Amino acid sequence: MINTIADADPNVKSPIGYQIGNQYLEDGVKEVKGYIDSIKVIWPEYGCRIMCDGWSSRTRKLIVNFIIYCDRHMIYHTSVDTTNI
């Protein structure tokens, strides 16, 4: 993707690893937290549902994902390794 952008405009510089792993990651985390907070505000009005699904990893671990659903919005909550449970 960066190469394609550079082909369109050679003055565009790609981000360095530090920017991707720190600055952009922190910005992304803040954005997601803001999104989740905006959905939590409507929980009292619409309620929410906790859903789960399961799958097996390549190493045959049994994984259960927990997801929160509210008014057409889904939020991943957590995964649990249930192999030994």
Backbone as ProteinMPNN parsed JSONL, in Angstrom:
{"seq_chain_A": "MINTIADADPNVKSPIGYQIGNQYLEDGVKEVKGYIDSIKVIWPEYGCRIMCDGWSSRTRKLIVNFIIYCDRHMIYHTSVDTTNI", "coords_chain_A": {"N_chain_A": [[0.835, -1.182, 0.0], [1.916, 1.252, 0.826], [3.89, 1.56, -1.081], [2.339, 1.929, -3.382], [1.086, 4.356, -2.772], [3.371, 5.961, -2.677], [4.131, 5.792, -5.342], [2.147, 7.359, -6.495], [2.614, 9.822, -5.313], [5.701, 10.856, -4.881], [6.759, 12.312, -2.759], [5.654, 11.474, -0.413], [6.3, 10.024, 2.672], [6.934, 6.934, 4.227], [5.712, 5.692, 7.388], [7.821, 5.186, 10.266], [8.872, 2.276, 12.131], [8.679, 2.824, 14.896], [6.735, 4.848, 15.002], [4.48, 3.46, 14.073], [4.201, 1.419, 15.999], [3.865, 2.857, 18.337], [2.884, 5.748, 18.348], [0.762, 5.635, 16.342], [-0.525, 3.329, 17.171], [-1.349, 4.024, 19.786], [-3.094, 6.119, 19.125], [-5.028, 4.665, 17.724], [-5.994, 2.985, 19.764], [-7.173, 4.892, 21.472], [-9.193, 5.803, 19.771], [-10.789, 3.49, 19.465], [-11.555, 3.065, 22.137], [-13.103, 5.366, 22.533], [-15.177, 4.827, 20.728], [-16.301, 2.53, 21.931], [-17.114, 3.64, 24.383], [-19.093, 5.381, 23.425], [-21.039, 3.587, 22.667], [-21.628, 2.308, 25.062], [-23.109, 4.242, 26.353], [-25.68, 4.05, 25.318], [-26.603, 1.658, 26.298], [-28.348, 1.564, 28.641], [-30.768, 2.368, 27.49], [-31.305, 0.655, 25.261], [-30.444, -1.816, 26.119], [-28.265, -4.709, 26.307], [-26.661, -7.561, 24.791], [-24.907, -10.477, 25.601], [-22.891, -12.412, 23.714], [-21.545, -15.489, 22.44], [-19.07, -17.373, 20.679], [-17.468, -20.29, 19.429], [-14.357, -21.873, 18.544], [-11.721, -23.836, 17.065], [-8.229, -23.676, 17.387], [-5.255, -23.789, 15.292], [-3.571, -25.344, 16.746], [-5.243, -26.989, 18.041], [-6.489, -25.936, 20.28], [-9.309, -25.092, 22.209], [-11.229, -22.371, 21.752], [-13.19, -19.764, 23.09], [-14.997, -16.987, 22.165], [-16.14, -13.905, 23.459], [-18.664, -11.583, 22.93], [-20.194, -8.385, 22.853], [-23.365, -7.179, 22.128], [-25.309, -4.493, 20.97], [-27.96, -2.65, 19.82], [-27.395, -2.9, 16.907], [-24.619, -2.757, 17.009], [-21.506, -4.264, 17.548], [-19.185, -5.426, 19.934], [-16.086, -6.74, 20.508], [-15.237, -8.586, 23.337], [-13.672, -10.495, 24.946], [-11.5, -13.401, 24.771], [-11.413, -16.846, 25.635], [-9.435, -19.557, 26.528], [-10.582, -22.679, 26.491], [-9.7, -25.248, 26.574], [-8.852, -27.032, 28.624], [-11.023, -27.072, 30.267]], "CA_chain_A": [[0.0, 0.0, 0.0], [2.8, 2.416, 0.906], [4.539, 1.696, -2.393], [1.343, 2.488, -4.311], [0.962, 5.77, -2.43], [4.616, 6.611, -3.093], [4.09, 5.912, -6.802], [1.26, 8.476, -6.821], [3.257, 11.048, -4.831], [7.015, 10.462, -4.358], [7.104, 13.073, -1.557], [5.064, 10.829, 0.757], [7.25, 9.16, 3.371], [6.265, 5.917, 5.025], [5.994, 5.814, 8.821], [8.842, 4.281, 10.78], [8.328, 1.283, 13.054], [8.339, 3.449, 16.176], [5.453, 5.543, 14.848], [3.407, 2.471, 13.944], [4.053, 0.695, 17.255], [3.609, 3.739, 19.472], [1.969, 6.857, 18.068], [-0.449, 5.211, 15.638], [-1.203, 2.354, 18.014], [-2.03, 4.772, 20.848], [-4.222, 6.82, 18.5], [-6.036, 3.652, 17.428], [-6.591, 2.564, 21.031], [-8.058, 5.983, 21.906], [-10.356, 5.813, 18.88], [-11.638, 2.345, 19.798], [-12.146, 3.325, 23.453], [-14.162, 6.346, 22.318], [-16.281, 4.114, 20.086], [-16.932, 1.682, 22.946], [-17.801, 4.524, 25.329], [-20.304, 5.901, 22.797], [-22.031, 2.516, 22.666], [-22.034, 2.065, 26.454], [-24.09, 5.26, 26.731], [-27.026, 3.637, 24.906], [-26.982, 0.398, 26.935], [-29.56, 1.646, 29.467], [-31.961, 2.542, 26.654], [-31.532, -0.496, 24.383], [-29.976, -3.071, 26.695], [-27.207, -5.343, 25.522], [-26.63, -9.019, 24.846], [-23.576, -11.069, 25.581], [-22.917, -13.555, 22.803], [-20.254, -16.177, 22.359], [-18.885, -18.382, 19.649], [-16.276, -21.08, 19.705], [-13.61, -22.382, 17.411], [-10.485, -24.538, 17.409], [-7.055, -23.099, 16.747], [-4.437, -24.761, 14.565], [-2.956, -26.234, 17.734], [-6.37, -27.714, 18.622], [-7.015, -25.309, 21.487], [-10.716, -24.705, 22.079], [-11.32, -20.959, 22.094], [-14.532, -19.175, 23.125], [-14.983, -15.526, 22.061], [-17.302, -13.231, 24.029], [-18.965, -10.377, 22.173], [-21.338, -7.636, 23.37], [-24.176, -6.635, 21.037], [-26.303, -3.495, 21.373], [-28.491, -1.788, 18.762], [-26.638, -3.052, 15.655], [-23.187, -2.568, 17.242], [-20.881, -5.398, 18.225], [-17.886, -5.139, 20.532], [-15.366, -7.905, 20.995], [-14.888, -8.404, 24.747], [-12.52, -11.303, 25.346], [-11.444, -14.805, 24.367], [-10.989, -17.731, 26.714], [-8.974, -20.882, 26.129], [-11.356, -23.638, 27.282], [-9.196, -26.574, 26.256], [-8.779, -27.887, 29.814], [-12.194, -26.848, 31.126]], "C_chain_A": [[0.885, 1.253, 0.0], [3.495, 2.641, -0.423], [3.584, 2.313, -3.41], [1.159, 3.977, -4.058], [2.195, 6.536, -2.889], [4.684, 6.758, -4.608], [3.236, 7.1, -7.223], [1.888, 9.809, -6.423], [4.585, 10.678, -4.175], [7.422, 11.216, -3.087], [6.527, 12.467, -0.276], [6.093, 9.893, 1.363], [6.471, 8.166, 4.219], [6.613, 6.101, 6.498], [7.083, 4.825, 9.23], [8.191, 3.347, 11.795], [7.914, 1.871, 14.385], [6.988, 4.144, 16.092], [4.292, 4.545, 14.8], [3.136, 1.805, 15.291], [3.721, 1.563, 18.449], [2.541, 4.778, 19.145], [0.672, 6.377, 17.434], [-1.228, 4.18, 16.451], [-1.97, 3.054, 19.126], [-3.233, 5.523, 20.303], [-5.363, 5.852, 18.213], [-6.749, 3.176, 18.683], [-7.557, 3.634, 21.541], [-9.331, 6.013, 21.073], [-11.323, 4.683, 19.225], [-12.303, 2.545, 21.152], [-13.271, 4.345, 23.347], [-15.393, 5.716, 21.693], [-17.03, 3.263, 21.104], [-17.694, 2.529, 23.954], [-19.094, 5.074, 24.745], [-21.406, 4.844, 22.752], [-22.52, 2.234, 24.08], [-23.102, 3.045, 26.91], [-25.51, 4.806, 26.387], [-27.46, 2.313, 25.528], [-28.225, 0.515, 27.805], [-30.844, 1.741, 28.641], [-32.299, 1.275, 25.88], [-31.217, -1.839, 25.036], [-28.837, -3.626, 25.86], [-27.277, -6.846, 25.712], [-25.181, -9.462, 24.826], [-23.678, -12.347, 24.753], [-21.558, -14.237, 22.843], [-20.254, -17.108, 21.159], [-17.584, -19.111, 19.956], [-15.619, -21.562, 18.431], [-12.37, -23.101, 17.923], [-9.331, -23.895, 16.669], [-6.289, -24.186, 15.996], [-3.779, -25.759, 15.51], [-4.004, -27.011, 18.526], [-6.804, -27.188, 19.987], [-8.456, -24.901, 21.219], [-10.87, -23.287, 22.62], [-12.78, -20.52, 22.066], [-14.368, -17.66, 23.114], [-16.266, -14.97, 22.672], [-17.445, -11.868, 23.369], [-20.194, -9.707, 22.799], [-22.052, -6.989, 22.191], [-25.19, -5.656, 21.6], [-26.687, -2.64, 20.169], [-27.617, -1.752, 17.507], [-25.143, -2.768, 15.803], [-22.657, -3.788, 17.984], [-19.502, -4.989, 18.721], [-17.274, -6.456, 20.966], [-14.977, -7.636, 22.445], [-13.653, -9.19, 25.131], [-12.605, -12.692, 24.724], [-10.923, -15.616, 25.535], [-10.583, -19.072, 26.11], [-9.665, -21.892, 27.035], [-10.888, -25.073, 27.064], [-9.255, -27.506, 27.459], [-9.967, -27.716, 30.753], [-13.277, -27.837, 30.767]], "O_chain_A": [[0.626, 2.2, -0.743], [3.672, 3.782, -0.848], [4.0, 3.143, -4.22], [1.085, 4.77, -4.996], [2.079, 7.636, -3.43], [5.233, 7.739, -5.11], [3.558, 7.778, -8.199], [1.714, 10.812, -7.116], [4.598, 10.231, -3.028], [8.351, 10.79, -2.402], [6.874, 12.898, 0.824], [6.688, 9.071, 0.665], [5.473, 8.516, 4.849], [7.686, 6.609, 6.825], [7.243, 3.768, 8.62], [7.081, 3.606, 12.26], [6.9, 1.463, 14.951], [6.18, 4.039, 17.014], [3.25, 4.766, 15.416], [1.981, 1.643, 15.684], [3.328, 1.038, 19.49], [1.412, 4.682, 19.626], [-0.41, 6.68, 17.939], [-2.459, 4.165, 16.42], [-3.124, 2.714, 19.386], [-4.282, 5.562, 20.947], [-6.529, 6.178, 18.433], [-7.965, 2.985, 18.675], [-8.652, 3.304, 21.997], [-10.421, 6.224, 21.604], [-12.535, 4.892, 19.273], [-13.483, 2.233, 21.312], [-14.297, 4.197, 24.011], [-16.521, 6.027, 22.076], [-18.261, 3.274, 21.137], [-18.806, 2.174, 24.343], [-20.084, 5.225, 25.461], [-22.588, 5.184, 22.796], [-23.702, 1.95, 24.279], [-23.919, 2.712, 27.769], [-26.451, 5.15, 27.102], [-28.591, 1.882, 25.303], [-29.095, -0.352, 27.726], [-31.889, 1.242, 29.059], [-33.458, 0.862, 25.846], [-31.669, -2.882, 24.563], [-28.49, -3.066, 24.82], [-27.873, -7.34, 26.669], [-24.345, -8.892, 24.124], [-24.461, -13.244, 25.066], [-20.555, -13.638, 23.231], [-21.299, -17.564, 20.695], [-16.716, -18.595, 20.661], [-16.251, -21.647, 17.378], [-12.018, -22.976, 19.096], [-9.428, -23.604, 15.477], [-6.642, -25.364, 16.064], [-3.469, -26.884, 15.119], [-3.695, -27.616, 19.553], [-7.42, -27.916, 20.766], [-8.784, -24.423, 20.133], [-10.665, -23.041, 23.808], [-13.519, -20.857, 21.142], [-13.672, -17.108, 23.966], [-17.352, -15.498, 22.432], [-16.486, -11.104, 23.262], [-21.125, -10.39, 23.226], [-21.426, -6.333, 21.358], [-25.858, -5.948, 22.592], [-25.835, -1.984, 19.571], [-27.155, -0.686, 17.1], [-24.464, -2.557, 14.797], [-23.281, -4.279, 18.925], [-18.752, -4.301, 18.028], [-17.892, -7.209, 21.719], [-14.443, -6.57, 22.752], [-12.675, -8.606, 25.599], [-13.65, -13.099, 24.217], [-10.102, -15.146, 26.322], [-11.301, -19.642, 25.289], [-9.366, -21.956, 28.227], [-11.629, -26.013, 27.35], [-9.669, -28.658, 27.325], [-9.926, -28.161, 31.899], [-14.35, -27.823, 31.371]]}, "name": "protein", "num_of_chains": 1, "seq": "MINTIADADPNVKSPIGYQIGNQYLEDGVKEVKGYIDSIKVIWPEYGCRIMCDGWSSRTRKLIVNFIIYCDRHMIYHTSVDTTNI"}
